[in-house]
Amino acid sequence: MTESIRIACIPGDGVGPEVVAQAQRVLEAVAEVHGGVKFDFVDFPWSCSYYLEHGTMMPEDALEILAPFDAIILGAVGWPGVPDHVSLWGLLIPIRRHFQQYVNLRPVKLLRGMRSPLRDREPGDIDFVVVRENSEGEYSDMGGRIHSGTPHEVAVQVNYFSRMGIERTTRYAFELAKAEGRSEVIGATKSNGIVYSMPFWDDVFNEVAEDYPQLKSRLVLADALAAFVVTQPHTLDVIVASNLLGDLLTDIGGAIMGSIGMAPAANLNPEGEHPSMFEPVHGSAPDIAGKGVANPIGQIWTVKMLLDAFDFGDLPDAVLDAIEDVLVAGIKTPDLGGRATTQEVGDAIVDRILGRGGR
């Protein structure tokens, strides 16, 4: 009996539609190899273009429309002329929060065929994962502005940390480390400068760590940890961090992988009560949109993470192996120093998944 997985696709802006199309092709190839699964895609045009036409990033009932799907694939959000706080808070953030996608999972791994900007680092030297709290923390919408446009103007932004939010994200990080056979969980903190919320984060982290005596754990100041990502990436295993700190650390992670265009992310509802959403870390890249040279690997890697979430055995690893084989063969987009198009990279990865080799 064939299992049908319904996937809502929001290609979004800029290069988003180009890379999402390649990710869909990869999943179709996986379905052909597996034989017992079918992926049904439904595309939605919600984007900055949609906003410019309708005055909203997505329709009022968008979350109700998305709720029945098994997963969501997001391309990119953002376009010149639409402020980032409008585009992100009008689409990405509501989806994350409404569907309790409280874990943002971002692997940092130097793949075969890639050269890190870090000197003398080889595949195997960089292989850690960041578990980022994804629903509260520094990215709350609590606060406001007063006396706007006057010399007395004031802006207040409230950082919101709850015991539930910290504990469930930290526990996910420890469970992930245990499941993957990793040895240590590091908690990113800034308790030397942020006097209330970060010591609270530290306390909850330490409480959760007591339930996992088989794993090493430690708290590291985020600024020092940012330096370690660059100078000592081989010492890192699993990092758990607040919304803002996790965001910053993972962009550094994307850079040491060789290109931010390589970096994937999964917005997870670990309980499976709501759809999870899979997106690359890169933005919409307006400067290369429509030129057919966008790097699709970050987006394709996100569907590897989608397959992980549905527990498809060895298939997720087969996708990552195909990506690495293509990189080793030198089939790369211009951001990686190659001359291949988005389509050609997608073709080569699909060929390898289907066992056709490719050029």
TIMAR-64641 format. One record per residue: residue in one letter; x, y, z of N, C-alpha, C in turn. Coordinates in steps of 0.001 Angstrom, whole numbers. Example, Ala and Ser with C-alpha at 12.3 -4.5 7.8 and 13.67 -1.06 7.14 Angstrom:
! TIMAR-64641
MARFI  resn      n.X      n.Y      n.Z     ca.X     ca.Y     ca.Z      c.X      c.Y      c.Z
MARFI     A    13190    -5690     7800    12300    -4500     7800    13200    -3300     7800
MARFI     S    12850    -2250     7080    13670    -1060     7140    12900       30     7870
! end
This chain:
! TIMAR-64641
MARFI  resn      n.X      n.Y      n.Z     ca.X     ca.Y     ca.Z      c.X      c.Y      c.Z
MARFI     M      844    -1194        0        0        0        0      880     1245        0
MARFI     T      562     2195     -846     1359     3410     -974      919     4441       52
MARFI     E     1906     4975      790     1637     6037     1750     1692     7371     1025
MARFI     S      685     8201     1218      636     9512      584      943    10594     1609
MARFI     I     1934    11413     1308     2315    12508     2190     2007    13816     1481
MARFI     R     1135    14602     2097      704    15874     1503     1612    16988     1992
MARFI     I     2195    17706     1037     3154    18751     1368     2685    20079      791
MARFI     A     2531    21056     1660     2227    22425     1232     3539    23106      874
MARFI     C     3627    23664     -320     4843    24346     -774     4578    25842     -902
MARFI     I     5395    26620     -218     5322    28075     -312     6655    28538     -897
MARFI     P     6773    28591    -2225     8061    28947    -2832     8540    30335    -2450
MARFI     G     7607    31284    -2261     7978    32603    -1760     8572    33503    -2818
MARFI     D     9659    34163    -2441    10213    35255    -3240    11567    34910    -3845
MARFI     G    11980    35715    -4819    13330    35630    -5364    13652    34261    -5909
MARFI     V    14727    33669    -5403    15163    32358    -5878    14339    31220    -5270
MARFI     G    13442    31548    -4362    12642    30516    -3706    11974    29548    -4672
MARFI     P    11204    30047    -5659    10561    29114    -6593    11550    28233    -7347
MARFI     E    12736    28755    -7643    13726    27980    -8389    14259    26805    -7568
MARFI     V    14549    27051    -6289    15134    25970    -5480    14066    25006    -4972
MARFI     V    12860    25506    -4713    11785    24611    -4276    11450    23605    -5374
MARFI     A    11478    24058    -6617    11197    23143    -7735    12180    21979    -7741
MARFI     Q    13446    22241    -7433    14438    21165    -7414    14219    20232    -6220
MARFI     A    13821    20795    -5092    13534    19958    -3922    12362    19026    -4191
MARFI     Q    11351    19520    -4891    10215    18675    -5250    10666    17533    -6154
MARFI     R    11546    17824    -7102    12047    16772    -8000    12804    15700    -7221
MARFI     V    13556    16109    -6227    14309    15144    -5419    13352    14229    -4666
MARFI     L    12304    14793    -4082    11331    13960    -3377    10617    13013    -4339
MARFI     E    10342    13466    -5543     9725    12579    -6533    10666    11426    -6887
MARFI     A    11961    11703    -6953    12938    10645    -7218    12994     9665    -6053
MARFI     V    12939    10194    -4825    12928     9334    -3640    11709     8413    -3673
MARFI     A    10551     8972    -4060     9331     8171    -4129     9468     7065    -5169
MARFI     E    10137     7380    -6274    10331     6375    -7325    11218     5236    -6825
MARFI     V    12248     5573    -6045    13151     4552    -5502    12465     3745    -4411
MARFI     H    11736     4441    -3549    11112     3779    -2390     9969     2876    -2820
MARFI     G     9122     3400    -3698     8011     2602    -4213     6791     2558    -3325
MARFI     G     6937     2857    -2040     5797     2759    -1135     5319     4091     -615
MARFI     V     5789     5164    -1229     5384     6489     -774     5136     7386    -1976
MARFI     K     4226     8296    -1800     3926     9286    -2826     3845    10646    -2153
MARFI     F     4455    11643    -2772     4407    13004    -2246     3457    13838    -3104
MARFI     D     2446    14390    -2476     1484    15242    -3167     1766    16697    -2794
MARFI     F     2170    17491    -3784     2536    18886    -3549     1379    19817    -3916
MARFI     V     1149    20787    -3065      212    21865    -3379      960    23175    -3170
MARFI     D     1092    23966    -4251     1823    25225    -4176      890    26378    -3795
MARFI     F     1406    27273    -2959      666    28466    -2560     1501    29700    -2903
MARFI     P      878    30737    -3478     1634    31879    -3995     1933    32960    -2964
MARFI     W     1871    32639    -1694     2028    33648     -648     3468    34140     -603
MARFI     S     3621    35462     -670     4953    36032     -857     4852    37541     -773
MARFI     C     5979    38209    -1004     5959    39676    -1062     5168    40165    -2275
MARFI     S     5222    39426    -3372     4400    39788    -4534     2919    39711    -4172
MARFI     Y     2567    38683    -3428     1187    38543    -2958      824    39724    -2064
MARFI     Y     1768    40137    -1224     1531    41277     -326     1294    42564    -1119
MARFI     L     2110    42787    -2137     1970    44014    -2920      631    44072    -3655
MARFI     E       86    42905    -3949    -1211    42856    -4635    -2389    42875    -3667
MARFI     H    -2230    42224    -2514    -3367    42029    -1611    -3252    42771     -278
MARFI     G    -2070    43318       28    -1890    44019     1283    -1664    43106     2472
MARFI     T    -1437    41826     2219    -1165    40853     3267     -278    39758     2696
MARFI     M      571    39174     3529     1500    38156     3035      794    36849     2698
MARFI     M     -298    36589     3376    -1083    35383     3100    -2519    35650     3526
MARFI     P    -3482    34906     3023    -4882    35173     3351    -5184    34898     4825
MARFI     E    -6316    35429     5289    -6687    35309     6700    -6820    33855     7143
MARFI     D    -7272    32997     6249    -7475    31595     6616    -6289    30703     6245
MARFI     A    -5102    31304     6024    -3944    30534     5565    -3565    29425     6539
MARFI     L    -3606    29709     7822    -3204    28697     8800    -4203    27541     8826
MARFI     E    -5467    27844     8620    -6464    26772     8521    -6229    25936     7273
MARFI     I    -5813    26584     6187    -5524    25868     4944    -4335    24932     5136
MARFI     L    -3315    25388     5848    -2093    24604     6013    -2249    23461     7017
MARFI     A    -3158    23603     7965    -3252    22664     9089    -3371    21189     8678
MARFI     P    -4131    20834     7646    -4281    19403     7316    -3065    18778     6647
MARFI     F    -2097    19585     6215     -948    19031     5491      -21    18289     6446
MARFI     D      750    17376     5885     1708    16612     6687     3004    17375     6924
MARFI     A     3349    18276     6004     4579    19056     6128     4457    20287     5231
MARFI     I     5357    21246     5485     5403    22481     4707     6832    22683     4225
MARFI     I     6973    23012     2945     8273    23414     2400     8202    24903     2092
MARFI     L     9142    25655     2630     9206    27107     2407    10484    27427     1643
MARFI     G    10363    28259      612    11527    28648     -171    12288    29800      439
MARFI     A    11812    31002      247    12458    32195      796    11412    33299      918
MARFI     V    11627    34178     1867    10706    35288     2078    11508    36579     2101
MARFI     G    11054    37576     1353    11697    38883     1372    11921    39433      -26
MARFI     W    11679    40722     -169    11891    41381    -1458    12045    42875    -1225
MARFI     P    12918    43551    -2001    13070    45006    -1844    11731    45724    -1982
MARFI     G    11496    46653    -1105    10241    47399    -1115     9242    46911      -88
MARFI     V     9460    45714      442     8617    45186     1514     9508    45010     2741
MARFI     P     9287    45789     3797    10157    45694     4976    10188    44274     5536
MARFI     D    11356    43878     6055    11523    42517     6563    10550    42198     7691
MARFI     H    10285    43185     8545     9373    42888     9653     7947    42648     9147
MARFI     V     7625    43179     7981     6313    42910     7380     6287    41509     6773
MARFI     S     7319    41177     5994     7315    39880     5297     7450    38712     6274
MARFI     L     8350    38822     7241     8573    37696     8155     7444    37544     9169
MARFI     W     7009    38653     9747     5949    38569    10741     4583    38369    10104
MARFI     G     4532    38496     8781     3274    38261     8089     3128    36849     7562
MARFI     L     4223    36065     7597     4156    34716     7028     4942    33704     7863
MARFI     L     6247    33850     7915     7084    32845     8570     6766    32690    10058
MARFI     I     6764    33795    10785     6589    33724    12243     5206    33185    12628
MARFI     P     4125    33635    12003     2821    33060    12366     2744    31547    12143
MARFI     I     3367    31057    11076     3354    29616    10825     4126    28887    11920
MARFI     R     5311    29382    12255     6112    28742    13302     5341    28671    14621
MARFI     R     4707    29754    14968     4095    29806    16300     2745    29091    16347
MARFI     H     1945    29259    15325      623    28630    15333      748    27113    15377
MARFI     F     1737    26570    14676     1897    25119    14611     2914    24594    15633
MARFI     Q     3221    25410    16621     4101    24982    17717     5393    24344    17199
MARFI     Q     5983    25005    16202     7266    24549    15667     8372    25148    16541
MARFI     Y     8462    24626    17746     9301    25282    18749    10765    24895    18674
MARFI     V    11100    23917    17848    12499    23563    17623    12903    23983    16220
MARFI     N    13943    24803    16143    14567    25093    14855    15877    24326    14816
MARFI     L    15914    23318    13968    17059    22404    13916    17945    22759    12730
MARFI     R    19214    23039    13010    20134    23445    11947    21443    22656    12036
MARFI     P    21650    21716    11124    22927    20994    11098    24037    21859    10509
MARFI     V    25217    21706    11044    26414    22377    10521    27411    21276    10198
MARFI     K    27591    21004     8923    28387    19846     8501    29138    20202     7231
MARFI     L    30438    19991     7247    31239    20190     6046    31124    18946     5180
MARFI     L    30531    19090     4006    30254    17954     3137    31469    17602     2284
MARFI     R    31523    16362     1849    32527    15957      865    32372    16814     -381
MARFI     G    33474    17232     -945    33429    18065    -2137    33379    19552    -1849
MARFI     M    33302    19922     -548    33271    21332     -168    34581    21703      523
MARFI     R    34974    22946      352    36133    23480     1059    35664    24570     2006
MARFI     S    35988    24410     3258    35625    25419     4251    36576    26608     4146
MARFI     P    36093    27814     4432    37017    28951     4509    37974    28842     5692
MARFI     L    37699    27902     6608    38623    27661     7710    39800    26825     7222
MARFI     R    40980    27269     7496    42189    26600     7035    42302    25193     7612
MARFI     D    42651    24249     6756    42980    22877     7164    41800    22105     7744
MARFI     R    40582    22515     7473    39428    21748     7936    38938    20856     6813
MARFI     E    38705    19588     7153    38267    18604     6181    36900    18054     6590
MARFI     P    36158    17408     5643    34917    16739     6044    35166    15795     7214
MARFI     G    34325    15859     8185    34517    15114     9424    34987    16005    10560
MARFI     D    35676    17102    10213    36123    18043    11240    34984    18945    11709
MARFI     I    34016    19171    10841    32891    20052    11175    31611    19244    11034
MARFI     D    31007    18908    12144    29786    18095    12132    29074    18250    13478
MARFI     F    28328    19328    13622    27555    19531    14839    26174    20043    14467
MARFI     V    25314    20130    15448    23949    20562    15190    23544    21577    16244
MARFI     V    22783    22578    15800    22273    23606    16710    20766    23429    16853
MARFI     V    20326    23309    18091    18903    23270    18415    18537    24651    18938
MARFI     R    17767    25362    18146    17426    26753    18466    15980    26831    18949
MARFI     E    15772    27459    20096    14406    27704    20557    13741    28634    19556
MARFI     N    12524    28300    19128    11982    28894    17907    10674    29647    18105
MARFI     S    10222    29796    19355     8878    30349    19515     8782    31538    20449
MARFI     E     9865    31858    21170     9765    32959    22131    11117    33650    22258
MARFI     G    11613    33831    23466    12923    34437    23670    12985    35873    23222
MARFI     E    14063    36201    22504    14285    37585    22078    13364    37999    20943
MARFI     Y    12774    37010    20237    11924    37330    19096    10448    37334    19497
MARFI     S    10155    38020    20572     8757    38179    20963     8197    39431    20305
MARFI     D     6875    39519    20271     6251    40739    19734     5627    41556    20865
MARFI     M     6239    41472    22026     5782    42229    23184     6626    43493    23313
MARFI     G     5971    44618    23375     6678    45890    23470     5971    46959    22654
MARFI     G     6674    48004    22326     6065    49072    21538     6934    50305    21494
MARFI     R     6407    51324    20825     7097    52614    20710     6169    53718    21190
MARFI     I     6775    54732    21749     6004    55862    22252     6733    57154    21879
MARFI     H     5970    58237    21732     6514    59548    21332     7224    59459    19980
MARFI     S     6643    58680    19059     7273    58463    17756     7492    59776    17018
MARFI     G     8653    59890    16407     8967    61050    15600     9396    62269    16384
MARFI     T     9580    62126    17673    10012    63252    18513    11359    62907    19151
MARFI     P    12041    63915    19709    13315    63621    20391    13153    62702    21607
MARFI     H    11924    62535    22075    11670    61704    23248    11244    60282    22880
MARFI     E    11395    59916    21608    10938    58604    21160    11637    57476    21920
MARFI     V    10837    56474    22290    11340    55332    23045    10788    54046    22430
MARFI     A    11636    53013    22323    11197    51690    21889    11504    50693    23010
MARFI     V    10518    49854    23319    10688    48826    24336    10430    47470    23691
MARFI     Q    11373    46561    23832    11239    45208    23313    11374    44239    24481
MARFI     V    10357    43422    24695    10367    42496    25822    10869    41130    25363
MARFI     N    11928    40646    26003    12396    39277    25777    11595    38352    26682
MARFI     Y    10937    37371    26083    10008    36521    26829    10566    35111    26900
MARFI     F    10878    34646    28099    11386    33292    28307    10472    32574    29286
MARFI     S    10001    31401    28929     9170    30604    29831     9901    29317    30196
MARFI     R     9604    28793    31377    10184    27513    31774     9811    26425    30765
MARFI     M     8560    26412    30315     8131    25414    29342     8946    25527    28057
MARFI     G     9110    26754    27581     9815    26951    26327    11264    26524    26391
MARFI     I    11937    26883    27474    13345    26499    27628    13476    24998    27821
MARFI     E    12620    24448    28694    12767    23042    29048    12501    22125    27859
MARFI     R    11437    22375    27099    11119    21450    26008    12173    21501    24912
MARFI     T    12757    22677    24668    13800    22781    23644    15092    22137    24118
MARFI     T    15445    22369    25381    16659    21778    25929    16539    20260    25988
MARFI     R    15388    19774    26378    15199    18328    26445    15288    17711    25049
MARFI     Y    14751    18401    24050    14883    17898    22678    16359    17767    22314
MARFI     A    17178    18750    22698    18600    18715    22369    19283    17510    23016
MARFI     F    18961    17227    24275    19568    16076    24950    19081    14765    24341
MARFI     E    17804    14690    24012    17285    13472    23388    17922    13254    22020
MARFI     L    18129    14334    21276    18786    14235    19965    20213    13723    20126
MARFI     A    20933    14279    21100    22308    13843    21334    22344    12357    21681
MARFI     K    21411    11912    22516    21348    10504    22903    21027     9617    21703
MARFI     A    20050    10036    20883    19626     9232    19735    20717     9122    18682
MARFI     E    21508    10178    18505    22541    10198    17467    23898     9719    17970
MARFI     G    23969     9327    19231    25232     8848    19765    26265     9932    19963
MARFI     R    25804    11164    20134    26728    12264    20397    27047    12317    21895
MARFI     S    28086    13042    22248    28591    12927    23616    28308    14137    24498
MARFI     E    28042    15296    23894    27953    16501    24722    26891    17460    24198
MARFI     V    26235    18133    25141    25311    19218    24815    25837    20491    25465
MARFI     I    25985    21534    24652    26428    22839    25137    25236    23779    25148
MARFI     G    25027    24467    26237    24007    25500    26320    24631    26862    26072
MARFI     A    24162    27562    25047    24654    28917    24768    23989    29891    25728
MARFI     T    24765    30739    26375    24211    31664    27354    24859    33036    27210
MARFI     K    24302    34006    27881    24923    35342    27999    24582    35903    29376
MARFI     S    24714    35014    30363    24294    35389    31713    25231    36382    32386
MARFI     N    26381    36656    31756    27245    37699    32308    26811    39101    31909
MARFI     G    25849    39187    30994    25394    40504    30550    23890    40694    30630
MARFI     I    23140    39603    30517    21678    39671    30563    21248    39055    31886
MARFI     V    20783    39897    32804    20813    39555    34220    19662    38674    34699
MARFI     Y    18554    38625    33984    17425    37826    34447    17135    36619    33555
MARFI     S    16914    36868    32276    16474    35774    31401    17562    34728    31190
MARFI     M    18808    35140    31057    19864    34166    30785    20212    33306    32009
MARFI     P    20312    33857    33224    20465    32953    34373    19295    31980    34518
MARFI     F    18098    32416    34150    16934    31528    34149    17148    30400    33143
MARFI     W    17600    30760    31944    17938    29763    30919    18962    28773    31475
MARFI     D    20008    29285    32121    21056    28425    32670    20498    27446    33701
MARFI     D    19635    27953    34578    19065    27101    35629    18284    25938    35025
MARFI     V    17432    26240    34039    16613    25192    33433    17498    24212    32658
MARFI     F    18489    24727    31955    19430    23853    31241    20077    22867    32201
MARFI     N    20561    23358    33322    21236    22483    34289    20279    21456    34894
MARFI     E    19026    21861    35106    18036    20919    35637    17775    19780    34651
MARFI     V    17622    20122    33391    17388    19095    32370    18616    18198    32236
MARFI     A    19797    18782    32290    21031    18013    32135    21142    16915    33186
MARFI     E    20592    17139    34368    20655    16132    35431    19942    14836    35048
MARFI     D    18988    14930    34113    18270    13732    33662    19063    12921    32641
MARFI     Y    20230    13413    32228    21029    12740    31204    22479    12595    31684
MARFI     P    22684    11827    32744    24039    11713    33302    25035    11072    32347
MARFI     Q    24534    10364    31331    25433     9717    30381    26027    10700    29381
MARFI     L    25493    11925    29338    25967    12949    28406    26707    14051    29151
MARFI     K    27783    14515    28561    28457    15693    29107    27624    16930    28790
MARFI     S    27712    17922    29638    26993    19168    29385    27757    20329    29998
MARFI     R    27639    21468    29366    28261    22670    29911    27590    23885    29305
MARFI     L    27665    24985    30030    27193    26274    29546    28393    27076    29051
MARFI     V    28239    27724    27886    29321    28506    27307    28750    29860    26895
MARFI     L    29443    30927    27252    29008    32264    26846    28969    32352    25324
MARFI     A    27900    32926    24800    27647    32874    23360    28741    33550    22545
MARFI     D    29333    34618    23060    30393    35270    22296    31627    34377    22214
MARFI     A    31953    33687    23317    33052    32725    23267    32700    31554    22360
MARFI     L    31435    31129    22407    30998    30004    21576    31077    30357    20100
MARFI     A    30759    31608    19751    30894    32053    18366    32344    31923    17905
MARFI     A    33264    32242    18800    34677    32082    18464    35034    30608    18316
MARFI     F    34478    29749    19169    34766    28317    19089    34242    27711    17784
MARFI     V    33104    28219    17283    32564    27731    16016    33591    27918    14899
MARFI     V    34368    28994    15012    35380    29278    13999    36704    28585    14309
MARFI     T    37114    28603    15574    38454    28111    15915    38485    26647    16342
MARFI     Q    37366    26135    16886    37355    24771    17404    36083    24012    17008
MARFI     P    35669    24052    15747    34407    23398    15382    34423    21894    15619
MARFI     H    35608    21285    15590    35728    19839    15788    35390    19426    17213
MARFI     T    35319    20382    18140    35006    20054    19540    33517    20140    19836
MARFI     L    32717    20561    18864    31299    20818    19103    30451    19627    18658
MARFI     D    29355    19413    19377    28502    18252    19113    27048    18699    18939
MARFI     V    26385    19049    20051    25031    19598    20019    25035    20889    20821
MARFI     I    24518    21943    20221    24377    23236    20898    22896    23537    21013
MARFI     V    22452    23965    22180    21080    24435    22332    21142    25906    22720
MARFI     A    20305    26707    22051    20429    28155    22204    19069    28828    22105
MARFI     S    18998    30020    22651    17787    30826    22543    17586    31267    21101
MARFI     N    16454    31873    20840    16063    32242    19483    17114    33110    18796
MARFI     L    17520    34181    19446    18492    35101    18845    19885    34496    18792
MARFI     L    20346    33924    19899    21700    33381    19919    21834    32223    18932
MARFI     G    20812    31389    18847    20843    30291    17880    20872    30791    16455
MARFI     D    20144    31852    16183    20108    32434    14847    21501    32914    14443
MARFI     L    22160    33618    15339    23483    34166    15035    24527    33057    14877
MARFI     L    24516    32095    15787    25515    31025    15734    25392    30197    14454
MARFI     T    24159    29976    14001    23988    29120    12828    24349    29829    11531
MARFI     D    24272    31136    11481    24763    31826    10292    26277    31710    10193
MARFI     I    26963    31762    11334    28399    31487    11316    28628    30046    10865
MARFI     G    27780    29137    11353    27880    27742    10944    27739    27569     9448
MARFI     G    26770    28263     8854    26605    28191     7407    27837    28679     6676
MARFI     A    28455    29726     7196    29645    30277     6545    30805    29289     6570
MARFI     I    31011    28580     7683    32162    27668     7748    31907    26385     6956
MARFI     M    30642    26145     6554    30341    25019     5672    30737    25305     4231
MARFI     G    31033    26570     3934    31468    26929     2594    30549    27875     1869
MARFI     S    29292    27958     2300    28342    28878     1674    27054    28864     2470
MARFI     I    26480    30027     2703    25188    30086     3382    24109    29430     2522
MARFI     G    24365    29318     1221    23423    28651      324    23327    27154      541
MARFI     M    24242    26608     1353    24235    25177     1646    23388    24837     2865
MARFI     A    23100    25818     3694    22604    25536     5046    21098    25288     5070
MARFI     P    20673    24165     5670    19250    23864     5793    18738    24142     7201
MARFI     A    17423    24165     7342    16807    24305     8662    15460    23598     8653
MARFI     A    15111    23064     9814    13795    22458     9997    13119    23116    11182
MARFI     N    11895    23590    10977    11064    24109    12061    10148    22973    12493
MARFI     L    10443    22388    13649     9819    21128    14023     8775    21287    15123
MARFI     N     7655    20604    14920     6722    20315    16002     7002    18866    16383
MARFI     P     7881    18645    17371     8369    17279    17634     7278    16274    17950
MARFI     E     6172    16723    18520     5100    15795    18869     4315    15328    17653
MARFI     G     4461    15998    16521     3746    15611    15318     2276    15958    15324
MARFI     E     1869    16835    16230      468    17238    16284      130    18250    15193
MARFI     H     1145    18927    14681      978    19935    13632     2058    19711    12580
MARFI     P     1878    20253    11377     2914    20097    10356     4179    20844    10735
MARFI     S     5321    20251    10421     6602    20928    10545     6931    21603     9218
MARFI     M     7851    22564     9264     8181    23345     8063     9690    23289     7819
MARFI     F    10065    23143     6546    11451    22939     6167    11869    24039     5199
MARFI     E    12967    24735     5533    13391    25900     4753    14913    26009     4757
MARFI     P    15499    26544     3698    16940    26818     3731    17207    28087     4530
MARFI     V    18449    28237     4976    18801    29411     5767    18989    30642     4887
MARFI     H    19376    30428     3634    19631    31578     2750    18369    32392     2507
MARFI     G    18541    33609     2059    17405    34483     1775    16944    34358      339
MARFI     S    16196    35371      -90    15587    35326    -1418    16536    35740    -2537
MARFI     A    17679    36317    -2199    18733    36657    -3169    18198    37378    -4406
MARFI     P    17610    38567    -4237    17034    39269    -5394    18029    39515    -6518
MARFI     D    19311    39618    -6193    20312    39950    -7210    20508    38837    -8236
MARFI     I    20184    37589    -7864    20354    36496    -8837    19028    35823    -9185
MARFI     A    17928    36348    -8676    16625    35738    -8947    16343    35724   -10443
MARFI     G    15871    34595   -10939    15515    34458   -12348    16667    34160   -13276
MARFI     K    17897    34109   -12749    19063    33855   -13597    19403    32364   -13701
MARFI     G    18742    31539   -12893    18972    30103   -12980    20290    29647   -12398
MARFI     V    20887    30452   -11503    22191    30072   -10947    22136    29916    -9424
MARFI     A    20950    29965    -8838    20837    29825    -7390    21250    28428    -6954
MARFI     N    21900    28344    -5819    22327    27061    -5267    21116    26362    -4644
MARFI     P    20713    25184    -5168    19537    24506    -4624    19844    23554    -3477
MARFI     I    21127    23422    -3102    21506    22375    -2158    20913    22613     -774
MARFI     G    20885    23856     -304    20272    24127      996    18831    23664     1037
MARFI     Q    18074    23963      -15    16676    23549      -72    16552    22032     -204
MARFI     I    17404    21421    -1000    17355    19963    -1149    17730    19280      161
MARFI     W    18687    19843      871    19056    19285     2173    17872    19352     3145
MARFI     T    17016    20359     3008    15850    20442     3899    14897    19263     3679
MARFI     V    14800    18763     2440    13908    17617     2245    14548    16340     2771
MARFI     K    15870    16311     2869    16523    15213     3594    16056    15244     5045
MARFI     M    15971    16442     5635    15511    16579     7014    14030    16229     7132
MARFI     L    13253    16537     6091    11846    16140     6061    11731    14618     6105
MARFI     L    12545    13939     5319    12532    12472     5321    12958    11925     6683
MARFI     D    13919    12585     7327    14305    12196     8686    13104    12258     9621
MARFI     A    12329    13340     9490    11189    13543    10388    10131    12467    10208
MARFI     F    10022    11905     9000     9055    10846     8737     9664     9453     8886
MARFI     D    10903     9407     9343    11561     8137     9669    11585     7188     8467
MARFI     F    12204     7642     7370    12289     6850     6152    13582     6039     6077
MARFI     G    14069     5605     7199    15213     4695     7210    16454     5299     6583
MARFI     D    17001     4617     5554    18253     5042     4931    18054     6082     3832
MARFI     L    16816     6368     3471    16580     7292     2355    17125     8699     2603
MARFI     P    16976     9249     3802    17565    10587     4022    19072    10596     3765
MARFI     D    19761     9578     4238    21209     9512     4016    21530     9360     2535
MARFI     A    20656     8674     1797    20874     8536      352    20804     9891     -343
MARFI     V    19915    10754      122    19825    12104     -445    21101    12881     -155
MARFI     L    21575    12817     1091    22796    13555     1433    23998    12978      696
MARFI     D    24051    11660      537    25135    11047     -236    25120    11542    -1676
MARFI     A    23919    11659    -2252    23802    12142    -3631    24301    13579    -3746
MARFI     I    23953    14410    -2759    24438    15794    -2755    25964    15811    -2721
MARFI     E    26540    14995    -1828    27998    14990    -1700    28660    14450    -2964
MARFI     D    28098    13426    -3568    28668    12882    -4797    28704    13941    -5898
MARFI     V    27650    14732    -5978    27582    15798    -6992    28639    16864    -6712
MARFI     L    28824    17210    -5451    29841    18199    -5093    31242    17676    -5409
MARFI     V    31481    16409    -5080    32787    15801    -5376    33047    15809    -6877
MARFI     A    31994    15611    -7674    32133    15614    -9140    32345    17015    -9707
MARFI     G    32252    18031    -8847    32498    19400    -9298    31305    20077    -9939
MARFI     I    30124    19495    -9775    28916    20104   -10343    28378    21096    -9314
MARFI     K    28771    22349    -9490    28508    23370    -8483    28027    24658    -9129
MARFI     T    27189    25372    -8404    26712    26681    -8854    27806    27734    -8617
MARFI     P    27658    28923    -9211    28727    29925    -9127    29116    30342    -7711
MARFI     D    28183    30291    -6754    28544    30681    -5389    29571    29742    -4788
MARFI     L    29683    28537    -5349    30667    27558    -4877    31875    27477    -5816
MARFI     G    31961    28421    -6737    33086    28441    -7666    32882    27626    -8918
MARFI     G    31646    27140    -9137    31365    26339   -10322    30643    27115   -11400
MARFI     R    30211    26370   -12435    29497    27013   -13546    28155    26359   -13835
MARFI     A    27749    25446   -12977    26490    24731   -13205    25296    25620   -12874
MARFI     T    24192    25344   -13532    22948    26044   -13247    22199    25337   -12111
MARFI     T    21187    26004   -11626    20320    25399   -10616    19758    24080   -11128
MARFI     Q    19285    24087   -12360    18696    22896   -12968    19717    21773   -13099
MARFI     E    20927    22106   -13506    21951    21078   -13702    22338    20415   -12384
MARFI     V    22420    21187   -11318    22702    20597   -10016    21551    19680    -9600
MARFI     G    20313    20159    -9789    19151    19321    -9491    19135    18051   -10312
MARFI     D    19434    18165   -11605    19482    16980   -12484    20490    15957   -11962
MARFI     A    21669    16439   -11582    22735    15537   -11159    22374    14818    -9862
MARFI     I    21743    15532    -8933    21351    14900    -7668    20251    13871    -7907
MARFI     V    19279    14214    -8728    18201    13264    -9061    18777    12028    -9747
MARFI     D    19707    12226   -10677    20320    11085   -11371    20968    10123   -10393
MARFI     R    21657    10668    -9418    22339     9791    -8455    21357     9063    -7547
MARFI     I    20299     9733    -7164    19284     9064    -6342    18664     7912    -7123
MARFI     L    18470     8115    -8422    17863     7075    -9265    18879     6058    -9777
MARFI     G    20147     6256    -9395    21185     5308    -9812    21628     5449   -11243
MARFI     R    21444     6684   -11778    21812     6894   -13182    23198     7508   -13347
MARFI     G    23868     7779   -12259    25233     8310   -12354    25258     9769   -12691
MARFI     G    25099    10142   -13933    25159    11548   -14345    26562    11918   -14780
MARFI     R    26691    13132   -15293    27991    13566   -15846    29003    13866   -14751
! end
